[in-house]
Amino acid sequence: MQHTLKQSYTFSGKGLHTGAPVTMTIRPAEAGSGIVFHRTDIGPEAIIHPLATNVTTTDRGTTISENGASVSTIEHLMSAAAGLGIDNMLVELDAPEVPILDGSALPYVRAISADGIEEQTAARRYLSIRKPFHWEDAATGAAIDITPTDRCEMSLTVDFNSKVLGVQNFRYSSDTDYATQIAPCRTFCFLHELEFLASRGLIKGGDVDNAIVIVEHPVQPDTLERLRSLFGVGELQVNQGYLNNLKLHFPNEIVRHKMLDMIGDFALLGAPLKGTIIASKTGHRINTAVCKSLLESDLLY
């Protein structure tokens, strides 16, 4: 059966990339309505449906646009909804970006799980795939294979050619406890990316409390000084490959977060997919391109 929230929940924070303050309320919705975003700061017509065909950018996050309105960095909230089995939900926000909170899906899961979710009277819709599907990106080596099965499961391998991370793997299925195994895993970036991302007008809301920062090479004091200024913090340290003596939630938290993102991106199909997804080196661009390709094909039924 379909499910919705038992009550409304409000989250306040800042956007990871815009740095803009945002208040977001997620509300129960009628069966069959799906998940809908509403930009309340624009007006009643600013409704955006989270579908891969509405994806406009995937630069360090997933952005959707419709009816003259956009909302970005939706993947953690979409992942939480998919992981908890929420089919119908209204998302109201007064800014162009979902709050980053702690960089994971855990704040959503904790709030919603405290009350549970509401079963509705309509049957859940599933998508199935008619035949095996393959997607490969020659430039990056990213690949996704999907085969028809009677359940939803995903396997993911990440390899950043990193001495700190190595090659990481994770498998997710209906038997996996999303709340404990996926939701706590935080977003991340490499130290050498930070100044570049900031120069492009991104990560204005990033700080050492909402992202894992991976350090591949020795850091010069002047670099740390610039980063202190960027993050607005008094002290930065590097320990065992991570900034600020960070303690990982899992040894392979990076691939688990990438799985969190992939679950959120594949929720942009509009319904759970019955199929086995095997992915390697993917990100928002590849995930959403695959979903858009599937929606525009005759492979789904």
Short mmCIF file of the C-alpha atoms (twelve columns), coordinates in Angstrom:
data_MODEL
# 
_entry.id   MODEL 
# 
loop_
_atom_site.group_PDB 
_atom_site.id 
_atom_site.type_symbol 
_atom_site.label_atom_id 
_atom_site.label_alt_id 
_atom_site.label_comp_id 
_atom_site.label_asym_id 
_atom_site.label_seq_id 
_atom_site.Cartn_x 
_atom_site.Cartn_y 
_atom_site.Cartn_z 
_atom_site.pdbx_PDB_model_num 
ATOM 1   C CA . MET A 1   0.000  0.000  0.000   1 
ATOM 2   C CA . GLN A 2   0.987  3.639  -0.378  1 
ATOM 3   C CA . HIS A 3   2.211  5.592  2.649   1 
ATOM 4   C CA . THR A 4   2.459  9.194  3.749   1 
ATOM 5   C CA . LEU A 5   3.607  11.081 6.834   1 
ATOM 6   C CA . LYS A 6   1.582  10.935 10.042  1 
ATOM 7   C CA . GLN A 7   2.198  14.629 10.697  1 
ATOM 8   C CA . SER A 8   4.172  17.631 9.457   1 
ATOM 9   C CA . TYR A 9   7.825  18.326 10.270  1 
ATOM 10  C CA . THR A 10  9.771  21.571 9.880   1 
ATOM 11  C CA . PHE A 11  13.522 21.843 9.278   1 
ATOM 12  C CA . SER A 12  15.509 25.076 9.238   1 
ATOM 13  C CA . GLY A 13  19.088 25.582 8.116   1 
ATOM 14  C CA . LYS A 14  21.078 26.777 5.148   1 
ATOM 15  C CA . GLY A 15  21.595 25.574 1.619   1 
ATOM 16  C CA . LEU A 16  24.887 23.782 1.027   1 
ATOM 17  C CA . HIS A 17  25.679 25.716 -2.142  1 
ATOM 18  C CA . THR A 18  23.643 28.922 -1.894  1 
ATOM 19  C CA . GLY A 19  24.313 29.408 1.820   1 
ATOM 20  C CA . ALA A 20  20.808 30.915 1.949   1 
ATOM 21  C CA . PRO A 21  18.695 30.394 5.079   1 
ATOM 22  C CA . VAL A 22  15.731 28.136 4.436   1 
ATOM 23  C CA . THR A 23  12.751 26.820 6.349   1 
ATOM 24  C CA . MET A 24  11.255 23.650 4.910   1 
ATOM 25  C CA . THR A 25  8.112  21.843 6.066   1 
ATOM 26  C CA . ILE A 26  7.202  18.362 4.866   1 
ATOM 27  C CA . ARG A 27  3.503  17.500 5.125   1 
ATOM 28  C CA . PRO A 28  1.217  14.484 4.629   1 
ATOM 29  C CA . ALA A 29  -0.355 14.231 1.178   1 
ATOM 30  C CA . GLU A 30  -3.259 12.335 -0.356  1 
ATOM 31  C CA . ALA A 31  -2.804 8.900  -1.892  1 
ATOM 32  C CA . GLY A 32  -1.793 9.109  -5.535  1 
ATOM 33  C CA . SER A 33  -0.417 12.649 -5.272  1 
ATOM 34  C CA . GLY A 34  3.227  11.600 -5.118  1 
ATOM 35  C CA . ILE A 35  5.954  13.873 -3.798  1 
ATOM 36  C CA . VAL A 36  5.532  17.548 -4.703  1 
ATOM 37  C CA . PHE A 37  7.769  20.552 -3.961  1 
ATOM 38  C CA . HIS A 38  6.269  24.018 -3.459  1 
ATOM 39  C CA . ARG A 39  8.404  27.181 -3.409  1 
ATOM 40  C CA . THR A 40  6.243  29.232 -1.037  1 
ATOM 41  C CA . ASP A 41  8.488  32.280 -1.478  1 
ATOM 42  C CA . ILE A 42  7.471  32.507 -5.138  1 
ATOM 43  C CA . GLY A 43  3.745  31.820 -4.973  1 
ATOM 44  C CA . PRO A 44  0.987  29.201 -5.212  1 
ATOM 45  C CA . GLU A 45  1.862  28.206 -8.774  1 
ATOM 46  C CA . ALA A 46  5.522  27.436 -7.996  1 
ATOM 47  C CA . ILE A 47  5.032  23.658 -7.959  1 
ATOM 48  C CA . ILE A 48  7.868  21.335 -8.961  1 
ATOM 49  C CA . HIS A 49  7.526  17.577 -9.433  1 
ATOM 50  C CA . PRO A 50  10.678 15.581 -8.615  1 
ATOM 51  C CA . LEU A 51  11.075 13.658 -11.855 1 
ATOM 52  C CA . ALA A 52  14.226 13.011 -13.864 1 
ATOM 53  C CA . THR A 53  12.632 14.810 -16.821 1 
ATOM 54  C CA . ASN A 54  12.593 17.986 -14.680 1 
ATOM 55  C CA . VAL A 55  16.294 17.817 -13.742 1 
ATOM 56  C CA . THR A 56  18.097 20.939 -14.928 1 
ATOM 57  C CA . THR A 57  21.532 20.755 -13.283 1 
ATOM 58  C CA . THR A 58  23.580 18.140 -11.441 1 
ATOM 59  C CA . ASP A 59  26.546 20.234 -10.335 1 
ATOM 60  C CA . ARG A 60  27.398 18.723 -6.914  1 
ATOM 61  C CA . GLY A 61  23.702 18.057 -6.304  1 
ATOM 62  C CA . THR A 62  20.406 17.467 -8.099  1 
ATOM 63  C CA . THR A 63  18.278 20.456 -9.150  1 
ATOM 64  C CA . ILE A 64  14.748 20.241 -10.553 1 
ATOM 65  C CA . SER A 65  12.818 23.005 -12.319 1 
ATOM 66  C CA . GLU A 66  9.193  23.433 -13.397 1 
ATOM 67  C CA . ASN A 67  6.619  26.225 -13.674 1 
ATOM 68  C CA . GLY A 68  9.328  28.883 -13.517 1 
ATOM 69  C CA . ALA A 69  10.666 27.618 -10.182 1 
ATOM 70  C CA . SER A 70  13.658 25.515 -9.139  1 
ATOM 71  C CA . VAL A 71  14.779 23.678 -6.051  1 
ATOM 72  C CA . SER A 72  18.251 22.235 -5.614  1 
ATOM 73  C CA . THR A 73  20.062 19.615 -3.543  1 
ATOM 74  C CA . ILE A 74  16.918 17.512 -3.218  1 
ATOM 75  C CA . GLU A 75  18.690 14.146 -3.151  1 
ATOM 76  C CA . HIS A 76  18.982 13.621 0.627   1 
ATOM 77  C CA . LEU A 77  15.297 14.323 1.256   1 
ATOM 78  C CA . MET A 78  14.238 12.203 -1.725  1 
ATOM 79  C CA . SER A 79  16.494 9.411  -0.485  1 
ATOM 80  C CA . ALA A 80  14.953 9.525  2.999   1 
ATOM 81  C CA . ALA A 81  11.451 9.341  1.520   1 
ATOM 82  C CA . ALA A 82  12.374 6.375  -0.664  1 
ATOM 83  C CA . GLY A 83  14.268 4.632  2.133   1 
ATOM 84  C CA . LEU A 84  11.338 4.956  4.545   1 
ATOM 85  C CA . GLY A 85  8.728  4.003  1.946   1 
ATOM 86  C CA . ILE A 86  6.946  7.364  1.702   1 
ATOM 87  C CA . ASP A 87  4.968  7.672  -1.536  1 
ATOM 88  C CA . ASN A 88  3.055  10.913 -0.978  1 
ATOM 89  C CA . MET A 89  4.435  14.098 0.603   1 
ATOM 90  C CA . LEU A 90  4.175  17.855 0.158   1 
ATOM 91  C CA . VAL A 91  7.453  19.737 0.583   1 
ATOM 92  C CA . GLU A 92  7.116  23.469 1.238   1 
ATOM 93  C CA . LEU A 93  10.238 25.647 1.319   1 
ATOM 94  C CA . ASP A 94  10.899 29.374 1.265   1 
ATOM 95  C CA . ALA A 95  14.235 29.346 -0.574  1 
ATOM 96  C CA . PRO A 96  15.765 27.728 -3.679  1 
ATOM 97  C CA . GLU A 97  17.676 24.968 -1.878  1 
ATOM 98  C CA . VAL A 98  16.836 22.194 0.587   1 
ATOM 99  C CA . PRO A 99  18.706 22.706 3.905   1 
ATOM 100 C CA . ILE A 100 21.885 20.662 4.163   1 
ATOM 101 C CA . LEU A 101 21.483 20.078 7.950   1 
ATOM 102 C CA . ASP A 102 24.258 17.633 8.935   1 
ATOM 103 C CA . GLY A 103 24.979 16.528 5.359   1 
ATOM 104 C CA . SER A 104 23.073 13.247 5.639   1 
ATOM 105 C CA . ALA A 105 19.461 12.011 5.607   1 
ATOM 106 C CA . LEU A 106 19.466 11.253 9.335   1 
ATOM 107 C CA . PRO A 107 17.613 14.388 10.571  1 
ATOM 108 C CA . TYR A 108 14.655 13.489 8.316   1 
ATOM 109 C CA . VAL A 109 14.684 9.839  9.307   1 
ATOM 110 C CA . ARG A 110 14.863 10.585 13.031  1 
ATOM 111 C CA . ALA A 111 11.939 12.992 12.886  1 
ATOM 112 C CA . ILE A 112 9.694  10.797 10.765  1 
ATOM 113 C CA . SER A 113 10.588 7.495  12.473  1 
ATOM 114 C CA . ALA A 114 9.593  8.878  15.874  1 
ATOM 115 C CA . ASP A 115 5.956  8.810  14.723  1 
ATOM 116 C CA . GLY A 116 6.075  6.196  11.981  1 
ATOM 117 C CA . ILE A 117 4.348  6.546  8.626   1 
ATOM 118 C CA . GLU A 118 0.668  6.361  7.681   1 
ATOM 119 C CA . GLU A 119 -0.658 3.542  5.508   1 
ATOM 120 C CA . GLN A 120 -3.126 4.698  2.858   1 
ATOM 121 C CA . THR A 121 -5.916 2.940  1.006   1 
ATOM 122 C CA . ALA A 122 -4.351 2.889  -2.478  1 
ATOM 123 C CA . ALA A 123 -1.930 0.244  -3.713  1 
ATOM 124 C CA . ARG A 124 1.671  1.327  -4.314  1 
ATOM 125 C CA . ARG A 125 2.715  1.634  -7.946  1 
ATOM 126 C CA . TYR A 126 5.930  -0.080 -8.996  1 
ATOM 127 C CA . LEU A 127 7.920  0.196  -12.202 1 
ATOM 128 C CA . SER A 128 9.427  -2.819 -13.947 1 
ATOM 129 C CA . ILE A 129 11.970 -2.943 -16.767 1 
ATOM 130 C CA . ARG A 130 11.323 -5.046 -19.866 1 
ATOM 131 C CA . LYS A 131 14.899 -6.092 -20.642 1 
ATOM 132 C CA . PRO A 132 18.479 -5.515 -19.446 1 
ATOM 133 C CA . PHE A 133 19.696 -1.925 -19.728 1 
ATOM 134 C CA . HIS A 134 23.307 -0.711 -19.948 1 
ATOM 135 C CA . TRP A 135 24.706 2.810  -19.678 1 
ATOM 136 C CA . GLU A 136 28.366 3.725  -19.826 1 
ATOM 137 C CA . ASP A 137 30.180 7.058  -19.772 1 
ATOM 138 C CA . ALA A 138 33.414 6.724  -21.739 1 
ATOM 139 C CA . ALA A 139 34.904 9.903  -20.288 1 
ATOM 140 C CA . THR A 140 34.670 8.847  -16.632 1 
ATOM 141 C CA . GLY A 141 34.341 5.057  -16.781 1 
ATOM 142 C CA . ALA A 142 31.028 5.286  -14.931 1 
ATOM 143 C CA . ALA A 143 28.568 2.517  -15.738 1 
ATOM 144 C CA . ILE A 144 25.104 1.359  -14.737 1 
ATOM 145 C CA . ASP A 145 23.510 -1.984 -15.557 1 
ATOM 146 C CA . ILE A 146 19.876 -2.742 -14.727 1 
ATOM 147 C CA . THR A 147 18.339 -6.193 -15.035 1 
ATOM 148 C CA . PRO A 148 14.690 -7.170 -14.487 1 
ATOM 149 C CA . THR A 149 13.930 -8.776 -11.107 1 
ATOM 150 C CA . ASP A 150 10.953 -8.962 -8.781  1 
ATOM 151 C CA . ARG A 151 12.560 -6.763 -6.119  1 
ATOM 152 C CA . CYS A 152 14.469 -3.504 -5.709  1 
ATOM 153 C CA . GLU A 153 18.211 -3.774 -5.082  1 
ATOM 154 C CA . MET A 154 21.319 -1.729 -5.834  1 
ATOM 155 C CA . SER A 155 25.053 -2.381 -5.763  1 
ATOM 156 C CA . LEU A 156 27.585 0.422  -6.019  1 
ATOM 157 C CA . THR A 157 31.374 0.617  -6.375  1 
ATOM 158 C CA . VAL A 158 33.284 3.878  -5.982  1 
ATOM 159 C CA . ASP A 159 36.903 4.445  -6.915  1 
ATOM 160 C CA . PHE A 160 38.351 7.962  -6.729  1 
ATOM 161 C CA . ASN A 161 41.928 6.724  -7.166  1 
ATOM 162 C CA . SER A 162 42.388 7.780  -3.555  1 
ATOM 163 C CA . LYS A 163 44.999 6.424  -1.162  1 
ATOM 164 C CA . VAL A 164 42.779 7.436  1.747   1 
ATOM 165 C CA . LEU A 165 39.558 5.832  0.516   1 
ATOM 166 C CA . GLY A 166 40.661 2.951  -1.679  1 
ATOM 167 C CA . VAL A 167 37.919 1.135  -3.599  1 
ATOM 168 C CA . GLN A 168 34.646 0.917  -1.677  1 
ATOM 169 C CA . ASN A 169 31.575 -1.238 -2.305  1 
ATOM 170 C CA . PHE A 170 28.077 -1.408 -0.867  1 
ATOM 171 C CA . ARG A 171 24.894 -3.352 -1.626  1 
ATOM 172 C CA . TYR A 172 21.410 -2.104 -0.753  1 
ATOM 173 C CA . SER A 173 18.130 -4.017 -0.911  1 
ATOM 174 C CA . SER A 174 14.761 -4.199 0.801   1 
ATOM 175 C CA . ASP A 175 16.508 -6.193 3.552   1 
ATOM 176 C CA . THR A 176 18.835 -3.274 4.384   1 
ATOM 177 C CA . ASP A 177 17.851 -1.063 7.326   1 
ATOM 178 C CA . TYR A 178 17.983 2.328  5.626   1 
ATOM 179 C CA . ALA A 179 17.655 4.238  8.908   1 
ATOM 180 C CA . THR A 180 20.797 2.793  10.463  1 
ATOM 181 C CA . GLN A 181 22.916 1.738  7.480   1 
ATOM 182 C CA . ILE A 182 22.414 4.576  4.965   1 
ATOM 183 C CA . ALA A 183 20.747 7.629  6.527   1 
ATOM 184 C CA . PRO A 184 23.669 8.662  8.841   1 
ATOM 185 C CA . CYS A 185 26.221 8.823  6.009   1 
ATOM 186 C CA . ARG A 186 27.364 12.365 5.242   1 
ATOM 187 C CA . THR A 187 28.231 14.202 2.077   1 
ATOM 188 C CA . PHE A 188 31.935 14.625 1.295   1 
ATOM 189 C CA . CYS A 189 34.522 16.302 -0.873  1 
ATOM 190 C CA . PHE A 190 38.291 16.337 -1.274  1 
ATOM 191 C CA . LEU A 191 40.335 19.122 0.285   1 
ATOM 192 C CA . HIS A 192 41.832 20.103 -3.068  1 
ATOM 193 C CA . GLU A 193 38.305 20.742 -4.419  1 
ATOM 194 C CA . LEU A 194 37.222 23.251 -1.786  1 
ATOM 195 C CA . GLU A 195 38.757 26.443 -3.114  1 
ATOM 196 C CA . PHE A 196 37.773 25.528 -6.680  1 
ATOM 197 C CA . LEU A 197 34.154 24.898 -5.664  1 
ATOM 198 C CA . ALA A 198 34.051 28.145 -3.699  1 
ATOM 199 C CA . SER A 199 35.399 30.043 -6.736  1 
ATOM 200 C CA . ARG A 200 32.427 28.746 -8.759  1 
ATOM 201 C CA . GLY A 201 29.933 30.088 -6.230  1 
ATOM 202 C CA . LEU A 202 29.251 26.695 -4.648  1 
ATOM 203 C CA . ILE A 203 29.494 25.384 -1.036  1 
ATOM 204 C CA . LYS A 204 28.593 28.793 0.434   1 
ATOM 205 C CA . GLY A 205 26.818 26.874 3.194   1 
ATOM 206 C CA . GLY A 206 29.495 24.201 3.614   1 
ATOM 207 C CA . ASP A 207 31.332 23.780 6.890   1 
ATOM 208 C CA . VAL A 208 33.245 21.151 8.824   1 
ATOM 209 C CA . ASP A 209 30.046 20.024 10.557  1 
ATOM 210 C CA . ASN A 210 28.056 19.055 7.447   1 
ATOM 211 C CA . ALA A 211 30.659 17.429 5.216   1 
ATOM 212 C CA . ILE A 212 33.498 14.939 5.327   1 
ATOM 213 C CA . VAL A 213 36.660 16.523 3.921   1 
ATOM 214 C CA . ILE A 214 39.204 14.025 2.580   1 
ATOM 215 C CA . VAL A 215 42.875 15.029 2.556   1 
ATOM 216 C CA . GLU A 216 45.063 13.220 0.033   1 
ATOM 217 C CA . HIS A 217 48.285 15.251 0.273   1 
ATOM 218 C CA . PRO A 218 50.233 17.219 2.908   1 
ATOM 219 C CA . VAL A 219 48.577 20.574 3.561   1 
ATOM 220 C CA . GLN A 220 50.552 23.788 3.673   1 
ATOM 221 C CA . PRO A 221 49.864 26.258 6.521   1 
ATOM 222 C CA . ASP A 222 48.714 28.961 4.089   1 
ATOM 223 C CA . THR A 223 46.125 26.560 2.649   1 
ATOM 224 C CA . LEU A 224 44.740 25.847 6.101   1 
ATOM 225 C CA . GLU A 225 44.604 29.579 6.764   1 
ATOM 226 C CA . ARG A 226 42.546 30.172 3.621   1 
ATOM 227 C CA . LEU A 227 40.224 27.309 4.544   1 
ATOM 228 C CA . ARG A 228 39.791 28.677 8.058   1 
ATOM 229 C CA . SER A 229 38.633 31.905 6.493   1 
ATOM 230 C CA . LEU A 230 36.382 30.050 4.040   1 
ATOM 231 C CA . PHE A 231 34.672 28.020 6.773   1 
ATOM 232 C CA . GLY A 232 34.749 30.761 9.388   1 
ATOM 233 C CA . VAL A 233 36.306 28.492 12.034  1 
ATOM 234 C CA . GLY A 234 39.128 29.036 14.485  1 
ATOM 235 C CA . GLU A 235 41.138 25.865 13.956  1 
ATOM 236 C CA . LEU A 236 41.581 23.160 11.329  1 
ATOM 237 C CA . GLN A 237 43.610 19.974 11.686  1 
ATOM 238 C CA . VAL A 238 44.374 17.017 9.491   1 
ATOM 239 C CA . ASN A 239 44.406 13.517 10.951  1 
ATOM 240 C CA . GLN A 240 44.591 10.159 9.147   1 
ATOM 241 C CA . GLY A 241 43.389 11.587 5.865   1 
ATOM 242 C CA . TYR A 242 40.468 13.659 7.134   1 
ATOM 243 C CA . LEU A 243 40.032 17.267 8.155   1 
ATOM 244 C CA . ASN A 244 39.457 18.116 11.832  1 
ATOM 245 C CA . ASN A 245 39.928 14.685 13.438  1 
ATOM 246 C CA . LEU A 246 36.710 13.504 11.894  1 
ATOM 247 C CA . LYS A 247 35.274 10.196 13.122  1 
ATOM 248 C CA . LEU A 248 33.636 8.162  10.380  1 
ATOM 249 C CA . HIS A 249 30.265 6.556  11.044  1 
ATOM 250 C CA . PHE A 250 31.372 3.545  8.942   1 
ATOM 251 C CA . PRO A 251 34.747 2.592  7.443   1 
ATOM 252 C CA . ASN A 252 33.054 2.841  4.008   1 
ATOM 253 C CA . GLU A 253 30.885 5.879  4.774   1 
ATOM 254 C CA . ILE A 254 31.813 7.426  1.423   1 
ATOM 255 C CA . VAL A 255 30.247 4.689  -0.715  1 
ATOM 256 C CA . ARG A 256 27.271 4.543  1.641   1 
ATOM 257 C CA . HIS A 257 26.677 8.242  1.094   1 
ATOM 258 C CA . LYS A 258 26.966 7.747  -2.656  1 
ATOM 259 C CA . MET A 259 24.352 5.004  -2.272  1 
ATOM 260 C CA . LEU A 260 22.187 7.473  -0.316  1 
ATOM 261 C CA . ASP A 261 22.485 9.856  -3.267  1 
ATOM 262 C CA . MET A 262 21.733 7.133  -5.802  1 
ATOM 263 C CA . ILE A 263 18.581 6.084  -3.937  1 
ATOM 264 C CA . GLY A 264 17.459 9.717  -3.978  1 
ATOM 265 C CA . ASP A 265 18.254 10.166 -7.658  1 
ATOM 266 C CA . PHE A 266 16.493 6.964  -8.715  1 
ATOM 267 C CA . ALA A 267 13.426 8.111  -6.774  1 
ATOM 268 C CA . LEU A 268 13.114 10.606 -9.656  1 
ATOM 269 C CA . LEU A 269 11.598 7.779  -11.688 1 
ATOM 270 C CA . GLY A 270 8.413  8.605  -9.771  1 
ATOM 271 C CA . ALA A 271 7.906  5.101  -8.369  1 
ATOM 272 C CA . PRO A 272 10.099 2.293  -6.988  1 
ATOM 273 C CA . LEU A 273 11.854 0.280  -9.676  1 
ATOM 274 C CA . LYS A 274 11.769 -3.502 -9.549  1 
ATOM 275 C CA . GLY A 275 15.189 -4.339 -10.858 1 
ATOM 276 C CA . THR A 276 18.798 -5.029 -9.922  1 
ATOM 277 C CA . ILE A 277 21.003 -1.972 -10.423 1 
ATOM 278 C CA . ILE A 278 24.776 -2.489 -10.557 1 
ATOM 279 C CA . ALA A 279 26.614 0.828  -10.685 1 
ATOM 280 C CA . SER A 280 30.233 1.930  -10.728 1 
ATOM 281 C CA . LYS A 281 31.711 5.427  -10.316 1 
ATOM 282 C CA . THR A 282 28.346 7.109  -10.768 1 
ATOM 283 C CA . GLY A 283 27.117 10.471 -9.556  1 
ATOM 284 C CA . HIS A 284 24.112 12.745 -9.932  1 
ATOM 285 C CA . ARG A 285 24.724 13.399 -13.635 1 
ATOM 286 C CA . ILE A 286 24.844 9.740  -14.587 1 
ATOM 287 C CA . ASN A 287 22.070 8.660  -12.193 1 
ATOM 288 C CA . THR A 288 19.595 11.239 -13.419 1 
ATOM 289 C CA . ALA A 289 20.557 10.782 -17.079 1 
ATOM 290 C CA . VAL A 290 19.804 7.063  -16.765 1 
ATOM 291 C CA . CYS A 291 16.466 7.765  -15.098 1 
ATOM 292 C CA . LYS A 292 15.538 10.328 -17.771 1 
ATOM 293 C CA . SER A 293 16.486 7.879  -20.514 1 
ATOM 294 C CA . LEU A 294 14.302 5.196  -18.951 1 
ATOM 295 C CA . LEU A 295 11.320 7.531  -18.530 1 
ATOM 296 C CA . GLU A 296 11.567 8.596  -22.152 1 
ATOM 297 C CA . SER A 297 11.901 5.005  -23.431 1 
ATOM 298 C CA . ASP A 298 9.433  2.157  -23.726 1 
ATOM 299 C CA . LEU A 299 11.472 -0.008 -21.332 1 
ATOM 300 C CA . LEU A 300 9.385  0.707  -18.221 1 
ATOM 301 C CA . TYR A 301 5.929  -0.602 -17.469 1 
# 
